[in-house]
Amino acid sequence: MARQPYDGTVPSSCLRRRRKRGERIAVIHGQLGFFNAPAALDVQNSRFGQILVDVQGRALYLFAADKTKDSTCYDACATAWPPMIADKAATIDAMHGAIASLTGTTTRKDGAVQVTYNGHPLYYFVGDKKPGEIECQAVVNFGAAWYVVDPNGNAITKS
């Protein structure tokens, strides 16, 4: 899998470890599990209340710039905020507190199928390394805010 160099566009407040001057962080999609999880949504408790997560317990975010089900996050944005991708013919499973009627998909410009919830394309944050981590809540990045999602598909705006 090809490495995509991190270009420093994620706010430093979202990164736990400060980088040394000139140091670059490699982002390897797939190895972090962003594209390997089954297409299932679940709900779990967090310090922000109940939030939407994937089957592995990783937090999912919405991007306030996405005004429709079509994603506006590509290139460097999608490197820092990888979309939740599903197989083209996948049915999105809603587990526990997730609401099946709010699940859906949208086709990205590259043909990949992105999972949506309540009409919002869903994303991961590359700095969330393990289940339950929420390292970049309610920050503005790539022109708009990023929020974890409640079980009704709304942005949780508290930070």
Secondary structure, DSSP 4 states (H G I P E B T S, - for coil): ---EE--S-S-GGG-SSPPPTT---EE-TTTTSTTTS-SEEEEEEETTEEEEEETT--B-EEETT--SSS----THHHHHS-B-EE-TTPPPEE-TTS-GGGEEEEE-TTSPEEEEETTEE-B--TT--STT---STTEEETTEEEEEB-TTS-B----
